[in-house]
Amino acid sequence: MFKARLRYWMSFIFDQKIETRESPHNGLLEVMLSRGRFRLDANNATYSFEDLYSNFSRSFVHLDIGATKLDSVLILGFGLGSIPLMLEDVFMQDARYTGVEIDPEIVQMVGNYLGETLLQKVQLVCQDAELFVQNDSGNYDIIAVDLFVNDKTPEKFKRASFLESLKQLLAPQGILMYNTLTDKEDQKLDSLDFFEQQFSVVFENAYGYDMGGNTMIIADFRTNN
C-alpha cells in the first residue's frame, strides 16, 4: 500500500511506468501513471488518459454535455475507458456504454484500470469497428469515434459507407463526435479533406471544433429540435 501511494504522489513529478505489452495491432503499449491518472500510450499516440484525455473532455465542455441526459453511448476505440470515466465522474452522467476495441491486449487491460462500478455499466466488445457498426442495431445518444493505429486513422473508417452506418445508429437528437489528428500540416489537410469530401456530405450540420493538435468533427442533432 505504501509503495502504491508513493508511486501515486511521484507521478506528479515524473511519469511512472506501470505496464508494458506487445500488441499485434499497435506494437508497443505502455500504461503510465501520470499526474495521478493512468495513461495508455502507443508508439506515437496517447489512447487514454482518464479525465485528462483533453480531446474529448474539452469537446464535452464545448457541447455542455452535462446539460443533456445520456442513456446510451457507443465508443469506437475504447482504450482504457477515458470517455465513460469522464462522462460519469466529471459530467455527472448515468448511462450505459458499449465499447468497441479491436486490440485484445487493451481489452485484457481494461479490467485493471477501470473501476468495478463503471465496468458494470460497460459492454466491451473485442471486434473491428467497421464490422461492429455494420451489424449493430443500437440507438445511441452519443457515438464517439476515436479510431487510431498509432497516429493514423485507417482509411476504411473515413468511407461514406462507414459514416452512413454510424448515422443509422445515432438517436434522432444524438451527437456524433469524430476525433481527427491535426498536429502537423499534412494531418490538417487530411482532416479538412475528410470533412469536406465525406463527413459533411453524410452529416450536413457538421462542423469542426479545433483544439490545436486535434480537431473534433461534430454532428449535433440536438440543435435541430
Contacts in CASP RR format, 6 or more apart in sequence:
PFRMAT RR
TARGET T0000
AUTHOR 0000-0000-0000
METHOD contacts of the structure
MODEL  1
MFKARLRYWMSFIFDQKIETRESPHNGLLEVMLSRGRFRLDANNATYSFE
DLYSNFSRSFVHLDIGATKLDSVLILGFGLGSIPLMLEDVFMQDARYTGV
EIDPEIVQMVGNYLGETLLQKVQLVCQDAELFVQNDSGNYDIIAVDLFVN
DKTPEKFKRASFLESLKQLLAPQGILMYNTLTDKEDQKLDSLDFFEQQFS
VVFENAYGYDMGGNTMIIADFRTNN
7 16 0 8 1.000
7 33 0 8 1.000
8 33 0 8 1.000
8 36 0 8 1.000
10 16 0 8 1.000
11 33 0 8 1.000
11 34 0 8 1.000
11 35 0 8 1.000
11 36 0 8 1.000
12 35 0 8 1.000
12 36 0 8 1.000
15 32 0 8 1.000
15 33 0 8 1.000
15 34 0 8 1.000
15 39 0 8 1.000
16 32 0 8 1.000
16 33 0 8 1.000
16 34 0 8 1.000
17 30 0 8 1.000
17 31 0 8 1.000
17 32 0 8 1.000
18 31 0 8 1.000
18 32 0 8 1.000
18 33 0 8 1.000
18 38 0 8 1.000
19 30 0 8 1.000
19 31 0 8 1.000
19 109 0 8 1.000
19 112 0 8 1.000
20 28 0 8 1.000
20 29 0 8 1.000
20 30 0 8 1.000
20 31 0 8 1.000
21 28 0 8 1.000
21 29 0 8 1.000
21 105 0 8 1.000
21 109 0 8 1.000
22 28 0 8 1.000
22 29 0 8 1.000
22 105 0 8 1.000
23 29 0 8 1.000
23 103 0 8 1.000
23 105 0 8 1.000
23 106 0 8 1.000
24 103 0 8 1.000
24 105 0 8 1.000
25 102 0 8 1.000
25 103 0 8 1.000
25 105 0 8 1.000
25 149 0 8 1.000
26 42 0 8 1.000
26 43 0 8 1.000
26 103 0 8 1.000
26 105 0 8 1.000
26 106 0 8 1.000
26 149 0 8 1.000
26 150 0 8 1.000
27 42 0 8 1.000
27 43 0 8 1.000
28 42 0 8 1.000
28 43 0 8 1.000
29 40 0 8 1.000
29 41 0 8 1.000
29 42 0 8 1.000
29 103 0 8 1.000
29 105 0 8 1.000
29 106 0 8 1.000
29 109 0 8 1.000
30 40 0 8 1.000
30 41 0 8 1.000
31 38 0 8 1.000
31 39 0 8 1.000
31 40 0 8 1.000
31 41 0 8 1.000
31 80 0 8 1.000
31 109 0 8 1.000
31 113 0 8 1.000
32 38 0 8 1.000
32 39 0 8 1.000
32 41 0 8 1.000
33 39 0 8 1.000
34 49 0 8 1.000
35 52 0 8 1.000
37 49 0 8 1.000
37 50 0 8 1.000
37 51 0 8 1.000
37 52 0 8 1.000
38 48 0 8 1.000
38 49 0 8 1.000
38 50 0 8 1.000
38 80 0 8 1.000
38 113 0 8 1.000
39 46 0 8 1.000
39 48 0 8 1.000
39 49 0 8 1.000
39 50 0 8 1.000
39 52 0 8 1.000
40 46 0 8 1.000
40 47 0 8 1.000
40 48 0 8 1.000
40 49 0 8 1.000
40 79 0 8 1.000
40 80 0 8 1.000
40 106 0 8 1.000
40 109 0 8 1.000
41 47 0 8 1.000
42 148 0 8 1.000
42 149 0 8 1.000
42 150 0 8 1.000
43 150 0 8 1.000
44 150 0 8 1.000
44 151 0 8 1.000
45 148 0 8 1.000
45 150 0 8 1.000
45 151 0 8 1.000
45 181 0 8 1.000
46 53 0 8 1.000
47 77 0 8 1.000
47 79 0 8 1.000
47 80 0 8 1.000
47 106 0 8 1.000
47 146 0 8 1.000
47 148 0 8 1.000
48 79 0 8 1.000
48 80 0 8 1.000
48 81 0 8 1.000
48 82 0 8 1.000
49 82 0 8 1.000
50 80 0 8 1.000
50 82 0 8 1.000
50 85 0 8 1.000
50 86 0 8 1.000
51 57 0 8 1.000
51 82 0 8 1.000
51 85 0 8 1.000
51 86 0 8 1.000
51 89 0 8 1.000
51 90 0 8 1.000
53 82 0 8 1.000
53 83 0 8 1.000
53 86 0 8 1.000
54 211 0 8 1.000
55 146 0 8 1.000
55 179 0 8 1.000
55 211 0 8 1.000
55 214 0 8 1.000
55 216 0 8 1.000
56 82 0 8 1.000
56 83 0 8 1.000
56 86 0 8 1.000
56 144 0 8 1.000
56 146 0 8 1.000
56 177 0 8 1.000
56 179 0 8 1.000
56 216 0 8 1.000
57 86 0 8 1.000
57 90 0 8 1.000
58 211 0 8 1.000
59 177 0 8 1.000
59 209 0 8 1.000
59 211 0 8 1.000
59 216 0 8 1.000
59 218 0 8 1.000
60 66 0 8 1.000
60 86 0 8 1.000
60 87 0 8 1.000
60 90 0 8 1.000
60 91 0 8 1.000
62 209 0 8 1.000
63 175 0 8 1.000
63 218 0 8 1.000
63 220 0 8 1.000
65 87 0 8 1.000
65 91 0 8 1.000
65 93 0 8 1.000
65 142 0 8 1.000
65 175 0 8 1.000
66 91 0 8 1.000
66 92 0 8 1.000
66 93 0 8 1.000
68 141 0 8 1.000
68 175 0 8 1.000
68 222 0 8 1.000
69 93 0 8 1.000
70 87 0 8 1.000
70 93 0 8 1.000
70 95 0 8 1.000
70 141 0 8 1.000
70 142 0 8 1.000
71 95 0 8 1.000
71 96 0 8 1.000
71 141 0 8 1.000
72 95 0 8 1.000
72 96 0 8 1.000
72 97 0 8 1.000
72 98 0 8 1.000
72 138 0 8 1.000
72 139 0 8 1.000
72 140 0 8 1.000
72 141 0 8 1.000
72 171 0 8 1.000
73 83 0 8 1.000
73 84 0 8 1.000
73 87 0 8 1.000
73 95 0 8 1.000
73 96 0 8 1.000
73 97 0 8 1.000
73 98 0 8 1.000
73 140 0 8 1.000
73 141 0 8 1.000
73 142 0 8 1.000
73 143 0 8 1.000
73 144 0 8 1.000
74 97 0 8 1.000
74 98 0 8 1.000
74 99 0 8 1.000
74 100 0 8 1.000
74 136 0 8 1.000
74 138 0 8 1.000
74 140 0 8 1.000
74 142 0 8 1.000
74 143 0 8 1.000
74 144 0 8 1.000
74 169 0 8 1.000
75 81 0 8 1.000
75 83 0 8 1.000
75 84 0 8 1.000
75 97 0 8 1.000
75 98 0 8 1.000
75 99 0 8 1.000
75 100 0 8 1.000
75 144 0 8 1.000
75 146 0 8 1.000
76 99 0 8 1.000
76 100 0 8 1.000
76 129 0 8 1.000
76 132 0 8 1.000
76 133 0 8 1.000
76 143 0 8 1.000
76 144 0 8 1.000
76 145 0 8 1.000
76 146 0 8 1.000
76 147 0 8 1.000
77 99 0 8 1.000
77 100 0 8 1.000
77 101 0 8 1.000
77 102 0 8 1.000
77 129 0 8 1.000
77 145 0 8 1.000
77 146 0 8 1.000
77 147 0 8 1.000
77 148 0 8 1.000
78 99 0 8 1.000
78 100 0 8 1.000
78 101 0 8 1.000
78 106 0 8 1.000
78 107 0 8 1.000
78 110 0 8 1.000
78 124 0 8 1.000
79 101 0 8 1.000
79 106 0 8 1.000
79 110 0 8 1.000
79 146 0 8 1.000
80 106 0 8 1.000
80 109 0 8 1.000
80 110 0 8 1.000
80 113 0 8 1.000
80 114 0 8 1.000
81 110 0 8 1.000
81 114 0 8 1.000
81 122 0 8 1.000
83 97 0 8 1.000
83 144 0 8 1.000
83 146 0 8 1.000
84 95 0 8 1.000
84 97 0 8 1.000
84 114 0 8 1.000
84 118 0 8 1.000
84 121 0 8 1.000
84 122 0 8 1.000
85 114 0 8 1.000
85 118 0 8 1.000
87 93 0 8 1.000
87 95 0 8 1.000
88 94 0 8 1.000
88 95 0 8 1.000
88 118 0 8 1.000
88 121 0 8 1.000
95 121 0 8 1.000
95 141 0 8 1.000
96 121 0 8 1.000
96 123 0 8 1.000
97 121 0 8 1.000
97 122 0 8 1.000
97 123 0 8 1.000
98 122 0 8 1.000
98 123 0 8 1.000
98 125 0 8 1.000
98 140 0 8 1.000
99 122 0 8 1.000
99 123 0 8 1.000
99 124 0 8 1.000
99 125 0 8 1.000
100 125 0 8 1.000
100 127 0 8 1.000
100 129 0 8 1.000
100 132 0 8 1.000
101 107 0 8 1.000
101 110 0 8 1.000
101 124 0 8 1.000
101 125 0 8 1.000
101 126 0 8 1.000
102 126 0 8 1.000
102 127 0 8 1.000
102 128 0 8 1.000
102 129 0 8 1.000
103 126 0 8 1.000
104 126 0 8 1.000
107 124 0 8 1.000
107 126 0 8 1.000
110 119 0 8 1.000
110 124 0 8 1.000
111 119 0 8 1.000
114 122 0 8 1.000
125 132 0 8 1.000
129 145 0 8 1.000
129 147 0 8 1.000
129 157 0 8 1.000
130 156 0 8 1.000
130 157 0 8 1.000
130 162 0 8 1.000
130 165 0 8 1.000
133 162 0 8 1.000
133 165 0 8 1.000
133 166 0 8 1.000
133 169 0 8 1.000
134 165 0 8 1.000
136 169 0 8 1.000
137 169 0 8 1.000
138 169 0 8 1.000
139 169 0 8 1.000
139 170 0 8 1.000
139 171 0 8 1.000
140 169 0 8 1.000
140 170 0 8 1.000
140 171 0 8 1.000
140 174 0 8 1.000
141 171 0 8 1.000
141 173 0 8 1.000
141 174 0 8 1.000
141 175 0 8 1.000
142 174 0 8 1.000
142 175 0 8 1.000
142 176 0 8 1.000
142 177 0 8 1.000
143 166 0 8 1.000
143 169 0 8 1.000
143 170 0 8 1.000
143 175 0 8 1.000
143 176 0 8 1.000
143 177 0 8 1.000
144 177 0 8 1.000
144 179 0 8 1.000
145 157 0 8 1.000
145 166 0 8 1.000
145 176 0 8 1.000
145 177 0 8 1.000
145 178 0 8 1.000
145 179 0 8 1.000
146 179 0 8 1.000
147 153 0 8 1.000
147 154 0 8 1.000
147 157 0 8 1.000
148 179 0 8 1.000
148 181 0 8 1.000
151 181 0 8 1.000
153 180 0 8 1.000
153 181 0 8 1.000
156 162 0 8 1.000
158 194 0 8 1.000
158 198 0 8 1.000
159 198 0 8 1.000
160 198 0 8 1.000
160 201 0 8 1.000
160 202 0 8 1.000
163 198 0 8 1.000
163 199 0 8 1.000
163 202 0 8 1.000
163 203 0 8 1.000
164 202 0 8 1.000
166 176 0 8 1.000
167 176 0 8 1.000
167 202 0 8 1.000
167 203 0 8 1.000
170 176 0 8 1.000
170 219 0 8 1.000
170 221 0 8 1.000
171 221 0 8 1.000
172 221 0 8 1.000
172 225 0 8 1.000
173 221 0 8 1.000
173 222 0 8 1.000
173 224 0 8 1.000
173 225 0 8 1.000
174 220 0 8 1.000
174 221 0 8 1.000
174 222 0 8 1.000
175 218 0 8 1.000
175 219 0 8 1.000
175 220 0 8 1.000
175 221 0 8 1.000
175 222 0 8 1.000
176 203 0 8 1.000
176 218 0 8 1.000
176 219 0 8 1.000
177 216 0 8 1.000
177 217 0 8 1.000
177 218 0 8 1.000
178 199 0 8 1.000
178 216 0 8 1.000
178 217 0 8 1.000
178 218 0 8 1.000
179 214 0 8 1.000
179 216 0 8 1.000
179 217 0 8 1.000
180 187 0 8 1.000
180 190 0 8 1.000
180 191 0 8 1.000
180 194 0 8 1.000
180 214 0 8 1.000
180 215 0 8 1.000
180 216 0 8 1.000
180 217 0 8 1.000
181 187 0 8 1.000
181 191 0 8 1.000
181 213 0 8 1.000
181 214 0 8 1.000
182 188 0 8 1.000
182 191 0 8 1.000
182 210 0 8 1.000
182 212 0 8 1.000
182 213 0 8 1.000
182 214 0 8 1.000
182 215 0 8 1.000
183 212 0 8 1.000
183 213 0 8 1.000
183 214 0 8 1.000
188 215 0 8 1.000
191 215 0 8 1.000
191 217 0 8 1.000
194 217 0 8 1.000
195 206 0 8 1.000
195 208 0 8 1.000
195 217 0 8 1.000
199 206 0 8 1.000
199 217 0 8 1.000
199 219 0 8 1.000
200 206 0 8 1.000
203 219 0 8 1.000
205 219 0 8 1.000
205 220 0 8 1.000
205 221 0 8 1.000
205 223 0 8 1.000
205 224 0 8 1.000
206 217 0 8 1.000
206 218 0 8 1.000
206 219 0 8 1.000
207 217 0 8 1.000
207 218 0 8 1.000
208 215 0 8 1.000
208 216 0 8 1.000
208 217 0 8 1.000
208 218 0 8 1.000
209 215 0 8 1.000
209 216 0 8 1.000
209 217 0 8 1.000
209 218 0 8 1.000
END
